[in-house]
């Protein structure tokens, strides 16, 4: 059972139709709008709603316990990172650590994480 708690939410403008990207990692582009984060890259937060067009309000969790959509197997207690689409994956060497998994999940699951981005992982088990 995924959950969220004590989230800090900031509203941005969506950079595109993000209606299928709820609970994906996002980052702010040079135009000031949010788009899905890239593979192993920094993310400003996790998208909480489903804006259906560019320019619509995108509510983003920038801190706290949030839900994320998994693109692979993630084990409770391990660091998580973004894949090429902005979904959560197990952290690999040189990925930016975006938080810790509070639940175990597999591809297609939504799990809870403690979102707090930090330095790149020196190893896959950082």
URTA-V503296 format. One record per residue. N is the residue number from 1. RES is the residue in one small letter. OMEGA is omega in radians with two decimals (999 if undefined). NEAR is the number of other ideal C-beta (glycine too) atoms within 12 Angstrom. Layout:
n=N res=RES omega=OMEGA near=NEAR
n=N res=RES omega=OMEGA near=NEAR
This chain:
n=1 res=x omega=3.12 near=12
n=2 res=x omega=-3.10 near=25
n=3 res=x omega=3.04 near=18
n=4 res=x omega=-3.05 near=28
n=5 res=x omega=3.05 near=17
n=6 res=x omega=-3.14 near=15
n=7 res=x omega=2.93 near=26
n=8 res=x omega=-3.07 near=21
n=9 res=x omega=3.05 near=23
n=10 res=x omega=3.09 near=22
n=11 res=x omega=3.07 near=20
n=12 res=x omega=2.96 near=31
n=13 res=x omega=3.06 near=24
n=14 res=x omega=3.11 near=35
n=15 res=x omega=-3.10 near=28
n=16 res=x omega=3.02 near=25
n=17 res=x omega=-3.14 near=18
n=18 res=x omega=-3.07 near=35
n=19 res=x omega=3.10 near=17
n=20 res=x omega=-3.04 near=18
n=21 res=x omega=3.09 near=32
n=22 res=x omega=-3.12 near=29
n=23 res=x omega=3.02 near=38
n=24 res=x omega=3.02 near=44
n=25 res=x omega=3.11 near=50
n=26 res=x omega=3.06 near=46
n=27 res=x omega=-3.14 near=32
n=28 res=x omega=3.10 near=24
n=29 res=x omega=-3.13 near=20
n=30 res=x omega=3.11 near=9
n=31 res=x omega=3.12 near=15
n=32 res=x omega=3.12 near=16
n=33 res=x omega=3.13 near=27
n=34 res=x omega=3.11 near=40
n=35 res=x omega=3.11 near=33
n=36 res=x omega=3.12 near=38
n=37 res=x omega=-3.13 near=39
n=38 res=x omega=-3.07 near=23
n=39 res=x omega=3.09 near=23
n=40 res=x omega=-3.05 near=29
n=41 res=x omega=3.09 near=25
n=42 res=x omega=3.02 near=23
n=43 res=x omega=3.09 near=43
n=44 res=x omega=-3.12 near=33
n=45 res=x omega=-3.11 near=38
n=46 res=x omega=-3.13 near=50
n=47 res=x omega=-3.08 near=46
n=48 res=x omega=-3.10 near=35
n=49 res=x omega=-3.04 near=24
n=50 res=x omega=3.14 near=19
n=51 res=x omega=-2.99 near=30
n=52 res=x omega=3.12 near=17
n=53 res=x omega=3.05 near=16
n=54 res=x omega=3.12 near=21
n=55 res=x omega=3.11 near=18
n=56 res=x omega=-3.12 near=22
n=57 res=x omega=3.09 near=22
n=58 res=x omega=3.12 near=41
n=59 res=x omega=-3.01 near=28
n=60 res=x omega=3.01 near=41
n=61 res=x omega=-3.13 near=40
n=62 res=x omega=3.09 near=29
n=63 res=x omega=3.12 near=24
n=64 res=x omega=3.13 near=25
n=65 res=x omega=-3.08 near=25
n=66 res=x omega=3.03 near=43
n=67 res=x omega=3.02 near=34
n=68 res=x omega=3.08 near=46
n=69 res=x omega=-3.10 near=36
n=70 res=x omega=3.03 near=34
n=71 res=x omega=-3.13 near=30
n=72 res=x omega=-3.13 near=28
n=73 res=x omega=3.12 near=20
n=74 res=x omega=-3.12 near=36
n=75 res=x omega=3.12 near=24
n=76 res=x omega=3.11 near=19
n=77 res=x omega=-3.11 near=18
n=78 res=x omega=3.10 near=32
n=79 res=x omega=3.13 near=37
n=80 res=x omega=3.14 near=50
n=81 res=x omega=3.11 near=44
n=82 res=x omega=2.98 near=44
n=83 res=x omega=-3.08 near=30
n=84 res=x omega=-3.13 near=18
n=85 res=x omega=-3.11 near=27
n=86 res=x omega=3.10 near=40
n=87 res=x omega=-3.12 near=40
n=88 res=x omega=3.05 near=50
n=89 res=x omega=3.03 near=39
n=90 res=x omega=-3.11 near=37
n=91 res=x omega=3.09 near=36
n=92 res=x omega=3.11 near=24
n=93 res=x omega=3.12 near=17
n=94 res=x omega=2.99 near=17
n=95 res=x omega=2.98 near=36
n=96 res=x omega=3.11 near=31
n=97 res=x omega=-3.11 near=37
n=98 res=x omega=3.10 near=47
n=99 res=x omega=3.13 near=36
n=100 res=x omega=3.10 near=30
n=101 res=x omega=3.08 near=36
n=102 res=x omega=3.10 near=30
n=103 res=x omega=3.02 near=29
n=104 res=x omega=3.13 near=22
n=105 res=x omega=3.12 near=31
n=106 res=x omega=3.13 near=20
n=107 res=x omega=-3.14 near=18
n=108 res=x omega=3.11 near=15
n=109 res=x omega=2.96 near=24
n=110 res=x omega=-3.11 near=29
n=111 res=x omega=3.06 near=41
n=112 res=x omega=3.01 near=34
n=113 res=x omega=2.92 near=50
n=114 res=x omega=-3.09 near=32
n=115 res=x omega=3.01 near=43
n=116 res=x omega=-3.10 near=25
n=117 res=x omega=3.11 near=33
n=118 res=x omega=-3.03 near=21
n=119 res=x omega=3.09 near=16
n=120 res=x omega=3.11 near=21
n=121 res=x omega=3.08 near=25
n=122 res=x omega=3.10 near=16
n=123 res=x omega=-3.08 near=15
n=124 res=x omega=-3.12 near=20
n=125 res=x omega=-3.09 near=15
n=126 res=x omega=999 near=22
